[in-house]
Amino acid sequence: MVNHLIVYTALIFYDNVVTWDQEVRLLWGRKWTSVSILFYLTRWTCFALAMANFMSLFDWKSTPVILSALRLYAITGKKWLYPCIIGLLGLVPAIGNIIIFQNYSFNISYIQVTIASRSCTIASDALVLLVTWRNTYHLRKAAREVNLRTPITSLFLINGTVHFILFCLLNVVHMNH
């Protein structure tokens, strides 16, 4: 079934790329007709389904890791060190799942994999929190010196702290079960 989805998605993407210039030249900027409406409905419905199929191929459990890495990349002024560390820490749960679900004959128990996975997740969240605190503190301090209000830095500090505490608690609870 997955192979059919990949083929369908690839064909739709290919068709959109190959015929894009013709669509722009022949249809864009022209008067809306029943034919053009039907064309757009068909084309973009197929494209939306192809995008949905494409997105379903990914494991979205890694989304928080990606978002945390992007957050640190933005906060640190486009430096790659922290996002790379977050990415590496985020690989541990994925590797643990591969070990468990593929039944590799490593002498590793489910509990050991869970502890390693959750510990790396907690470390990743702690790193995001510390870097967010450090960078937003300096920004907030500089803003106070010139009497500026900085609601976005307050938001980062509060939301980052609440996010870390909640997810840390969830990860600790997950380790105990």
N, C-alpha and C positions, 0 to 999 in steps of 0.2 A: 504494500500500500504506500509506503514512504517513497519508493522509487517512482510511482505514478505522480505523486505530488511534486517531486523534484522536476520531473520532465514537464509537467503542466506549467509549473512556475517558471522554469527556464524558457519555455516557448512564449509565454505571455511577456516576460521581460524582453526577450529577443524581438518580438513583434513590436513592442513599444519603442525600443531603441531604433530599429530599422525604419519604422514608418513615422517617426517623430517629425522629421522635416517636412514630409508630405502633409501631415495633419496641420502643422503650423501654416504652411503655404496655402493649402486648399480650404481650410475651415476657420482658422482663427481670424477674427475681425470681420467676419461675414455675418449677414443677417441669420437669426435663428430660424430654422425650419424644422418641420417634423423629422426630416431625414437627419439633420445634424444633431437634434436632440436624441434620436434613437442611436446614432453613432456614438455619441458621448456616453449615454447610459450603458451601452454594451461594452465599450472600450474600458471605461473606468470601473465598472462593476467587475469585469474580468481582472483588471489590474488590482483592485482591492482584494479580491479573492486570492489572487496570486501572492500578494503581500501577506495576507493572513496565513497562507500555506507556508510561505518562507519563514515567517516569524514562529510558526509552530515547530519548526525544526530545532529551535534552540531551547536550552534548559534555562528557564527564566529565574531559577533559584540563584543564579550568579548576578542578577540585576543589582542587589544592594552593594556588592563588591565593586561593580562598575561605577555606580553612582558615587560611592565613597571615594574611589580613585579620581573621578572627575572633579569632585568637590575639592579634594586636596590639590589637584592640579590647578584649579582656579584660585584657590585661597593662597597658595604659595607662589603665585606669580609665574605660572607655567614651568615649574621645576618638576622633573620626572622622578626624583628619588622616592618621595613618599607614595605616589601612585603605584610605582613598581613594587614597593614593599607591601602595599595593600593587595595588589594583584597576586603576589606570591603567597601571602597569608590566605588569600581566598582560594588558592588552588588546593590547599590541604583538605577541606571538606569534600571537594570534587574527587580527589584521589582516594580519600577514605570511602566514598560511595562506590567507586570503581572496585576497590578491593573487596568490599562487602558484597556487592551485588553480582560480581563476576565469580565469586567463590574461589578466589585465588588461594593457593595453599600456603599462604604466609602464616606464620605462627602468631597471628594478631587476632585478638578477640574484638567483638563488636564494641565492648565497653572501652577498650583502648583507642579504637578509631573514633568513637564518640568524644572521648576526653580530648584527644588531639585536635579534632575538628572544632569543637566548641572553644577550646583554649585559643586556637588561632583566630577564631571569630571574635572572641573577647579582646585579644591583643590588637586586632585590626580596628575594632570600634574604639578602643582606648587611644590608639594612635591618631585616629581621625579627631577624636575629642581634644586631645592635647594640642595638635597642630591648629585646630580651629580656635581653641582658647588662646594660644600664643599669638596667632596672627590677628585675631579680632581684638585682643587686648591692646596690642600696639596701635592698631587703627583707632580704637576708641580713645586711647590716651592722647593720640595726636589730635583727634577731633575736639576733645575737651580743652586742649591748650588754646585752640582758636574759637572756642565757644560754639561749636557745631553740635547739633543733635544727630545721632547716628542710630536710627531705629533698626536698620538692617543688621548692624553688628550685635545689637541687643538680641535680636531675633535669632541670629546664629548661635550666640552664647546660650540662650535659654533652650532653644530647640535642640541644639547639639547635646547639651547636658541631659535633657529629658530623654532623647533618643538613646544615648549611651546607657543611661541607668535602666531603662526598660529592656533594651536588648541584652544587656549584661545579665539582668535578672532572669530573662527567658533562657539564655544560654546556660546559666548555672542550674536552673531548674531542669533543663534538658539533660545535663550531665548526671543529675541525680536519679534519673529514671531509666 
